[in-house]
Amino acid sequence: MLKLISLLLLLNSSASFANEEENFVCSAFYVKPLVAKVNAPNARDKFKHCSVSCMLTLRCGTLDAYSAGLLKELLDMMGMGNPETADIRANVAGITFAKKKEATNDEECMNLCGKLYP
């Protein structure tokens, strides 16, 4: 838990986000329909984390996507799911695809995440 909180503090204080304008409620608006979009019957958990984070980054920016993923893991730690550091790594992978413009739309996010998490 201490590592997760440290990571959250590091991300929120990082100078790399200083120039980004972000709306911190953006992910709250988009997360539910995006989760529904990737929720196929046999979809793997890490694929879903990666894809949703990628798509959130396209819509809301990196900081908002990081924050949404970390909030999900914090809620999991409080008993609302199964917290895993591998989920955070999958979130970071998806965010990186969008940030580096390797993925520029939802389909590309899902294709790249599907290759990374088959």
Residue pairs with C-beta under 8 A, 6 or more apart in sequence:
1 77
3 85
4 70
4 73
4 74
4 77
4 83
4 85
4 88
7 70
7 88
8 67
8 70
8 74
11 17
11 63
11 66
11 67
11 70
12 63
12 67
17 62
17 63
20 61
20 62
20 63
21 61
22 60
22 61
22 62
22 63
22 64
23 60
23 61
23 64
24 63
24 64
24 67
26 56
26 59
26 60
26 61
26 64
27 56
27 60
27 64
27 65
27 67
27 68
28 68
30 55
30 56
30 59
30 60
31 52
31 56
31 68
34 51
34 52
34 55
34 56
34 106
35 48
35 52
37 55
37 106
38 47
38 48
38 51
38 52
38 110
39 48
44 117
44 118
45 87
45 90
46 86
46 87
46 90
46 116
46 117
47 90
47 110
47 113
47 114
47 116
47 117
47 118
49 69
49 87
49 90
49 91
49 94
50 90
50 91
50 93
50 94
50 97
50 109
50 112
50 113
50 116
50 117
51 94
51 106
51 109
51 110
51 113
51 114
52 94
53 65
53 68
53 69
53 90
53 91
53 92
53 93
53 94
53 95
53 98
54 94
54 95
54 97
54 98
54 103
54 109
54 112
54 113
55 94
55 98
55 106
55 109
56 64
56 65
56 68
57 64
57 65
57 94
57 95
57 98
57 99
58 98
58 103
58 104
58 105
58 106
58 109
60 68
62 95
62 98
62 99
65 91
65 94
65 95
65 98
66 91
66 92
66 95
69 87
69 88
69 91
69 95
70 88
70 91
72 81
72 87
73 83
73 84
73 87
73 88
75 81
76 82
76 83
76 84
76 87
77 83
90 113
90 117
93 113
93 116
94 109
94 113
96 102
97 103
97 108
97 109
97 112
97 113
98 104
98 109
102 108
102 112
103 109
103 111
103 112
